[in-house]
Amino acid sequence: MNDRTQQINGDFSTRGPGLSLWCASFFGVAVFFSSAEPLQAEMALGNYGAVAVDVETSVTHSSNIFRNSDEEDDIIFQVLPRLRYRFDQGTVRVEAHAGVDVIRFDDFDDNDAEDIKSHIAIDFPYGDAVEDRRYDVRLEGGYNERTSPNDSVQDITQTEEVNLSAIGRYYVSERTFLRSGVEYLDKQSQTSDYDDVQRIEVPVEFFYDYSEDLSYGLGYRYTDTDVSADGVEPEADSNDHAIYLAAVGQVASAITAEIRVGGQQRQFDDDAYDDETQFFMESSLSWVATDLTTVDFSIGNGFDTTIDDVSTETFFAELGLRHQFSEKIRASASLGYEDVKYSDDRDDDQFSVAIGCGYTLIEDQLQVEGGFRYADRDSNQDDSTYEVATFVLSIAYLF
């Protein structure tokens, strides 16, 4: 799912900490980077890669833009032009994009914004240029401004986020490898009354290649969260420790999986909070039912910290279906469930359903997509009990 789907439509998927789930990606020109052959729309830069420009436009109607019991509706217009760059020669692959998302609300125009969007990913070594390689590294980073409805604080919030990560694998032997690195997120709240959150995450995993397609492993993950809440005490600063078993790869002839299951503990710096010990899970399965149909299932449980200085534990599950009716027509559907427990004694349950479809007018260049999502959130707090229905129509063009 791309940033803009999450941004205004309020998360077209059920999501948990540390794992992004597929549901219905209604915007996006993924063919620019998924195609191994040069696209007609891109401009080659010789040995320096290639660039292209795309524009995404959308109209969204939401029955509850603030995600609270007031259920205020509005129409949101968005235009996102981007410059995209690709380099995949030799042993290095680089993919990057940068643009500005222009957001306009029909009624609640105090939330109008021009959000900078950027991302870069570097893979090394890449391809088959290096034989008998024993390591690979993926570097990612981005600066993104987000104007989005937030279920946790029940408001439209504006944040500036810097995310950096470096994750690599090193083969200790022909059948064993170590996976480790560091992930960093700095979320600066631009909306008054909300806080800044910084998170550093360090995973260390040791895997054994059971076969060419399946690996088993043991992992440990350390997470440090720091909340900058001016004048607010106590702050929900914490250290998380998770130990888990893992399996990654093809578990059956048509099923691939990435499974992590174990236990986790959240230790707070301030004694005003009680330390928590819970089960840990980040798992996703993908079943290629036919050449045209894929079924995805994701489930997880993990800790997070909101921008209003509240610790959360989130359990989520989602079942998704993707079907390609023809070369031009595709569709998707999903069912989701989410249970969020907050450290301030709030407890939310949410059920959601989403459907989407897309039509390719010009191959690799022009797409029209639409979607609908409905969510019913039930809480032990009246203000947090609500329904929301979202309709989206978008056009994406790659020049």
TABELFEN-V607559 format. One line per field, one symbol per residue. ss: DSSP state (H for helix, E for strand, C for the rest). psi: psi as a letter, one per 30 degrees, with the letter a starting at -180 (. if undefined). burial: b if it has 24 or more other C-alpha atoms within 12 Angstrom, else e. A space follows every 10 residues. Layout:
ss = ???
psi = ???
burial = ???
This chain:
ss = CCHHHHHHHC CCCCCECCEC CCCCCCCCCC HHHHCCCCCC CCEECHHHCE EEEEEEEEEE EECCCCCCCC CCCEEEEEEE EEEEEEECCC CEEEEEEEEE EEEEECCCHH HCEEEEEEEE EEEECCCCCC CCCCEEEEEE EEEEEEEEEE CCCCEEEEEE EEEEEEEEEE ECCCCEEEEE EEEEEEEEEC CCCCCEEEEE EEEEEEEEEC CCCEEEEEEE EEEEEEEECC CCCCCCCEEE EEEEEEEEEE EECCEEEEEE EEEEEEEECC CCCCCEEEEE EEEEEEEECC CCEEEEEEEE EEEEECCCCC EEEEEEEEEE EEEECCCCEE EEEEEEEEEE EECCCCEEEE EEEEEEEEEE EECCCEEEEE EEEEEEEEEC CHHHCEEEEE EEEEEEEEC
psi = kleeeeeefh iglkllkfjk kkdjjflkif feffkfkklf fljkhbggal llklkkklkk kkfiffhlff hkllkkkkkj kkkkkkkhkb gkkkkllkak jjkkkeeiff gkljkkklkk kkkklkagfj khkfllkkkl llkkkkjlkj eefhljlklk kkkkkjklkk jeafgklkkl akkkkjjjkf klgllkkkkk kjkjkklkje affkkklklk kkkkkkkjjk gkklkhklkk kkklklkkaj flegkkljkj kbllkjkkek ffkkkkkllk kjkkkkjjea ffkkkkkkkl klllklghhk klkkklkkkl kkkjeaffkl llllklkkjk klfggkjkkk klkkkllkkj ekkgekkkll lkkkkjkklf kefgkllkkk kkklkkkj.
burial = bbbbbbbbbb bbbbbbbbbb bbbbbbbbbb bbbeeeeebe bbeeeeeeeb bbbbbbbbbb bbbbbbbbbe ebbbbbbbbb bbbbbbbbee ebbbbbbbbb bbbbbeeeee bbbbbbbbbb bbbbbeeeee eeeebbbbbb bbbbbbbbbb bbbbbbbbbb bbbbbbbbbb eeeeebbbbb bbbbbbbbbe beebbbbbbb bbbbbbbbbe eeebbbbbbb bbbbbbbbbe eeeebbbbbb bbbbbbbbbb eeeeebbbbb bbbbbbbbee eeeeebebbb bbbbbbbeee eeebbbbbbb bbbbbbbbbb bbbbbbbbbb bbbeeeeeeb bbbbbbbbbb bbbeebbbbb bbbbbbbbbb eebbbbbbbb bbbbbbbbbe eebbbbbbbb bbbbbbbbb
